[in-house]
């Protein structure tokens, strides 16, 4: 590791990476990163709330089996949506994005990570989902494809392109392309280090 370059805590405020990695049957690729992984509660609920659906059941089981490094970050929006779900009431379509705003604005949310001055790695898929971030100097931005390309450079996967193909044209049992929603990442991915210097590769 380069002198003065710090490793990150990983924050997942977007369902896209979990959806896409599940479609490719490669959720395991989050584990070699060897860093704490925080998932915003509304995102966790979005990808795990229906146990009758294979994706939800398998993502839930994976996160529970690997906690730590996974933790679920609570937000007021997420708690309210869970109350509505339990009462059978309609849910907000943009609950995940609202929960992310909540997590960013609350004193105990993302500021808790940023206050230390250490870098925070935000894993996303749709660049538009990050418009609520002002990108402080200790925030490192990484997209799903950026993650895969970094894992290829580190020798963890032989080909990032093969995994992207699997996301778009899955062959694993029970997977369909639409399970990954609209795959919105750029072909080359995004990997923008924090201004203070940061690294995430294993």
CORPE-V610258 format. One record per helix or strand of 2 or more residues. SS is the DSSP state (A for helix, B for strand). FROM is the first residue (numbers start at 1). TO is the last residue. If there is no record, write none. Layout:
SS/FROM/TO, SS/FROM/TO
This chain:
B/6/7, B/9/12, A/15/23, A/27/33, B/37/40, A/41/48, A/54/65, B/70/73, A/76/86, A/95/105, A/110/114, B/120/124, A/127/130, B/139/143, A/144/153, A/160/168, A/177/180, B/191/192, B/198/199
